[in-house]
Amino acid sequence: MTRRTDWDVVVVGLGALGSAAVYWASRRPGVRVLGLEQYELGHSLGASQDVSRIIRLSYHRPDYVRLARRAYATWAEVERESGTRVVLRTGGLDVGPREKDHGVEIDLEAYIDSMRAEGVPFEILDAAEVMRRHPAWHLGDEHVGLFQPDAGLADPSRGNAAHRDLAVAQGATLRDGTRVVGIESRVDGTIGLVLDDGERLAAGRVVLATDSWTNELLEPLGARLPLTITQEQVSWFAPRVDPALFAPSLFPVWIWMHEPSFYGFPTYGHGGPKIGQDVGGREVTNATRTFERDEDAHARVMAFLEAHLPGMAVEPFLTKTCLYTLTPDRDFVVDALPEHPGVHVLLGSAHAYKFASVLGRIIVERALDGVSPSDPELAGFRIDRPILRDPSPRRTFVL
């Protein structure tokens, strides 16, 4: 015997994006909402469980800048309703070569042009000014910095829990330890789901926020995305100089706009600043990933620290791994399957935490209303865009 349950919206995957989607769906009066997570809530097997992710308005395209503005406003709503601070503004520093490096695809001029086009305030700082304001840095005259005062960090350990707690308080049902093993579109327009215990569900709309497990869920529907999964890592350090140099007031979040690209945070959540390399890890699958430190990637981080943040150039006291699930262009997927319009795919391509709440909001707007106020910003995130049909060449620059 199998049980049947009917829901208006079922969200599969309760990491950052799924937790946001289930929350925004739960705010709709009369909408029956179910969230399913195959592991325990807050597990560390995916991409979004940590204490800090960068949030910023500095982007290479105006559509991202506009979406980021809505992301800030959306997080503010979550903070007001939950009473939990998720976003901490520290300012943000993008550092790169003063002269355009034609061998590297990261172009600071594109970031400058986008911010100017959208009226975002920022400053262009030479190396001496960067080091005067932020003494932990060591730069040469060949470097330049962009400083944007609204940037900072968003805390997934707080944001994910706030989304889920609010969703439950508003009537949503969340079930962890529950894996979806089958999915189908039905002739009546509903979506059928089969769970690992044999239970069958019927849903009006399904949101797949399953990151590195996305293709496993798309396969029964005859769909597949050209995704690359890599194992990445971040490390925290106890500085060998005055720790105050790495406090949020003196050490903003930062991105090294060159290849290899690195990014980092002030001291927050753990006892020292944090650094990672963007797309520095090896390709893996969910089955082959490990939790061991990649020594080659670690060596690259240490070489960078010795050159540019020497006060951090000590052995880290903590290293954590996570997964990147990458589309070929590093852009999101925020769209319904063309052949199965009741199934919506939400994929963050390893840089979406800052957008988590607004992307969850948007996918619910599109699923339930058929339209979102952010539709003008979503053209580049279609599931049928050309690069997802012909994924060469692959670009891996930081966004």
Secondary structure, DSSP 8 states (H G I E B T S, - for coil): ---EEEEEEEEE--SHHHHHHHHHHHTSTT--EEEE-SS-TT-SSSS--SS-EEE-S--SSHHHHHHHHHHHHHHHHHHHHH----EEE--EEEEEESS--TTSS--HHHHHHHHHHTT---EEEEHHHHHHHSTT----TTEEEEEETT-EEE-HHHHHHHHHHHHHHTT-EEE-S--EEEEEE-TTS-EEEEETTS-EEEEEEEEE--GGGHHHHHGGGT-----EEEEEEEEE---SS-GGGGSTTTS-EEEE-SSS-EEEE-S-SSSS-EEEETT-S-B--TTT--SS--HHHHHHHHHHHHHH-GGG-S--SEEEEEEEEE-TTS--EEEEETTEEEEEEEE-TT--GGGHHHHHHHHHHHHHHS--TTGGG-GGG-TT-HHHHS--S------
